[in-house]
Amino acid sequence: GNTSVSPNTVKGLGNSGVIDIDLNAVIFNYKFASFLFKDVKPVNLNRIILKEVTVSGDKAKNYLIVDDNKATKPLTSIDISLDASILPKPVQVILTGQDKVYDGTPNLHDYQLSVTKTDLIPGEELGAFGAENFYPYYGEIDVQQKDVGSYYVWATGGFYLYGIDRTNAENYTINNQTLVSKKKYAITPASVTVIPAYVSKIQGEADPPLTYTVWQDDAGDGFNKGLYADDVMFGSLEREAGEAVGSYDIYLGSLNNVNYRIVLAD
């Protein structure tokens, strides 16, 4: 967030004019250093400016500092510049999910992406956004889960940073391309209504199959026929006991699917 050069950034400072046997006896020092620009990708190439470079050491008296353009004039110190760049600051992106009602897919539909505030330069703010190929899901890192249960939510790639209030997003980089939520979220059963078909038999015959249709709740806007995807019901309906001529009620019996909350129509 500034042009300051942190300690130990400039290492091995030397000069080709020092002969080999004196390399360890001539030390180059500078008063302070700063970058020309604070951003990772400035309009012009960045450089580090070293102010008031001097020499010291046991063999320092054998050398003079001179300007390339004024070689005949010895100097006590000189300002020099070095090719340098500023690397983007790593930040962590956090994925926050939500519980959802079973829909036959592992997809996490409602989520939030945020950036860890402590990773940012004070006074700057970043957001994270999922692109078209961003597909978060319930499950494990390499196993997507669509069934009712409690899961962490995951995502890999497909998201990017954007700056808020004039923060330059290019000054930061995402350090975790694989995201996982800090807590688990639930996939809860979908509500369906089972409507038994009307069937009959002649007294003494075996019971005919107790058939039915299933209607799933469509977010309060009506009903859709059937279950999600290739889901099926397990078990079967049962009828009220009795073999005399008459009408008998149909019960839910063993009909089930753990991904659904089943209601039997009258």
N, C-alpha and C positions, 0 to 999 in steps of 0.2 A: 504493500500500500504506500510505499515511499521510495525514495531514491537512495536511501542509506545502504552501505555495503557492510554486511555483518562480519564480525571478527573471523579471521582464518579463511575468508573467501579468496583473498589473493595469497597464493602460496608459491614458493620457489622463485621469487622475484630475483632476476639477475640481469647480466648484460654480456653480450658477446665480446666486449672489449676487455674483459677480465681474463688474464691468462690462466691456464688450467691449474697450475700449482698454487694460485692465489684464491681459487674459488671458495674455499672454506674460511678464508681470512678477510673477505670483503663482503660486507652485509649491506643490503639496500633497505632503507626505511622510508616510510612516508608518513605525513602528518595525519591525513584523513583521506577517505575515498568515497566517491558517490557515482551512481549511475546517471546517465544523461536523462533517461526516461524511467518512469515507475512501472509502465505497463509491459506485459509479456510480448505483445506485438505492436510496438509503436510504428508510426508512419516511416520514420527513418531508423537505420540500424542503431542499436544501443551500444554504448561503450561505458567502461569504467574510467573515471578520471582520478588519477592519483596526484594529490596535491603535495608539493614541496618534498620531492624525493631527494634523499641524501644518502651518503655512503658512510659506513663506519667499519670498525674492525682493525685487526693488527696491520693489514696491508693497505688500509684505506688511503694513507698518505701517498701511496704510489700512483694514485689515479685522480683525475679531474673530471668533473661533470661539465659537459659543454652542450650547447644547442646545436643540432645538425646544421642549422643555417648560419650559425655564428661560431664555428669551431675554434676560433682563436680567442674567444672570451670565456674564461673559466667562470663557473657558476657555483654558488653555495648549495643551491637546490634547483629542482626543475619539476614542472608539471608534465606528466605523460598520460597517455590514454591507452587502454587495452581493449581488444575485442571482447565483448562479453554479452551475455543474454540473461534474462530473468525467466525462470521456469514457472509454469502455472502452479498455484497452490492446490494441493489435493483436498477435496472435501468429500464427506460421506453423504450419500442420498438415502433417505429413510422411506420405506414403503409402509403405509398404513392402510389396512383393509377394513372390511365390514362383514358382519354376518349376512348370509343370504338364504333364501328359500330354495330348496332343491330344484334344479332346472335341467338336469340331465347332462350338464357340462361341468368341467373343472374351472371355468372362467370366473375370475374376479371382476365383477362389473363396476363396482363403486370403490374407488381407492383415492388416496392422496399421496403425492410425492413431496417431500420437503428436504431441505438441506440442513445439516447439523450447524446450529448457529455458532458454536464455539470454533468451528473450522474457518469462519469468515474473518476478514479484516474488520475491526470495529468500525461501525458506521456504514458498512456495505451489506447488501442483501441480494440473495439469489433465490430463484425458484427452479424447480425441476418439472419437466413436462414429458409425458409419454407420446411418442410419435405413432403413426398408423400401424407400425409393426410391433407395438408394445402390448404384450399379452400376459398380464399377471394371472397366476392360477393358485388354487388351493393344493396342498400336498407336501411333498418333499422336493429337494433340489432336482432330482431326476425322476420323480414319480408324481404325476398329476392325479388328483383324487376328485371324483365327481359325486361320490356317495355321501349320505348323511354322516356327519362326524365333526370333529374339531381338528383344525389344521392350521399350520403356518401358511402364509401366502408368500409367493415367490415371483420373481421376474428376472429375466436375463437380457440385458441390452435393450435397445429401442427407446431410450430416453436421453434427454439432453438438458443442459443448464441454460437459463436465460437471466439476464441482469434486471434488477428492479431499482428504480430511482437512480438511474445513470451508473449503476454498477456495471463494470465491463466483465461480462461472463468469460471472455477469453483469458482472463487472469486466473482462472480456476480450472481444475480438471477433476473428473469423477474418479475416485479411487476404488469404487466397488461396483463393477458392472453386473454382478449378481446381487440382487436385493432379496432380503427376507425380513418379514415383519418381526417385531419384538414380542408379539404375543400371538396366540392362536385365535382363529375365528371359526364360527360354527356354520355348517350347512344343515339347515333344519328341514324336516319333512314337508313336502308339498301336500296340499289338501285335495282330495279327489272324492267324488261321489260315485258309488257303485249302484246301478239301477238293475235289479233282477228282471229277467224276462218272465213273461207269463207262460207257464207250461202246464200240460195236463197229461193224465194217463187214465187208462181203464183200470178199475179195481182189480187187483191181483197181478198186474204187470209190474215189472221193475221200474224204479224211478228213472225218468229221462234225465239227461244232463241238465244241471241248473245253470243256464247261460245268463250272461249279464253284459251290460255296457258300462264303460267308465268315462266319466267326464271330469276334467281337471279345472280347477279354479284359474281364471285368467285375470288376476289382479283386480278383481271386483268389477270388471267390465263385461262379464259374461262367462261362458264356459266353452272350453275346447274339448272335443271328443278325443279320448284315448290318453295314453301315458306318454312320457317324454321318450324320444328316440326309439330304441328297440326294447324298452322296458316291458316286462310282463308281470302279471300277478301270479303268486304261488298259492298252493292250497285250493280250496273250493268252498262254495256256499253250502249251507245245510238247510234242510226244511224241518218244520215242526213235525214231531213224531205222530204217527197214526196211519191206518190203512183203510179206514171207513170212507165211504163217499162223503165228500165235502171239500172245503177250501182250507189250505194250510199256509201258514206264514213262512217266509224265507228269511234265514238268518245269515250273518256274515260268516259264521263257521270258522274255517282255518284260512280263509282268504287273506293274503298279506303281501306286503313288499315294504321293507324297512325304510325306503325312501319316500313313502307316502303315508299320510294320515288319512285313513279310510273312513268314510261315512256311508252308511247303508241307507238308501232311500226307502221310504215305507213301501 
